[in-house]
Amino acid sequence: MHACGHDGHTAALLGTAQTLSKFRENIKGTVLFIFQPAEETPPGGAKFMIEEKILDDVDFVFGAHLASEIPLGKVAVGEGFKMAAVDKFEITIEGKGGHGAKPHNSIDPIVIGSDIVNSLQKIVSRRIDPLKSAVVTLGAFQAGNAFNVIPTGRNCS
């Protein structure tokens, strides 16, 4: 479940706009309120917003994201990047299927896929500076349809 709450984001954005509008005579410059659509679906809404030149002539951007791990009534503030970017990839593994009782006669794509999943998790711990933020998440691993059959192919994404 993604559950970041687009309705919550919209309510917060509108509430902030309403509050700031009460102080508009004290604000120098222009305040632009934007809502990034489809941030969870690659390539994400930011790409299209940039192509539409929405951020042209913008000096500062303040982003907000709902985070249920922060206690009610608290706000976390910090400089720089705070959330991971999203990208999509798919790996197809072609194996040789067979009966679960005779794995030696197959090339098991589930075992191969499991090794790939484990290796991908090592990217962060062994290839990225520990002082930098990084995450690799595989959200889907599609295997066969029968508990006792080694399938011929697998998809990881």
C-alpha angles and dihedrals in degrees: 000000000000094000100166088137115238087193089056091049091050092049092049092048093049092044091051091048091050092049095046091048088066088062099039093123089060096049117091114208131006127310115207120195114205133176117205109222124208096010090156095054117073129272083024132209096280092073092057093043090055091047088053088053093237091146096048111123092013113137100185136018124201113192129194133196130179113243119185092198091070111087118252111273094022128110124200116213129184144149124254132012117349107169134049121253120241125236132162132223136163130206122196117199118198114203137160113263126221147148117302090234091059106044091153088071093056141063099229112217091190092061090046091047091049090054089050092050091050092046092050089055089058092060091082097042097043107025105035125072106254089229090061126076119244140149136184116197127180107200100182137035114175117199137170131305103238128060094221101043127083105222126223099234143015137198125213122186 
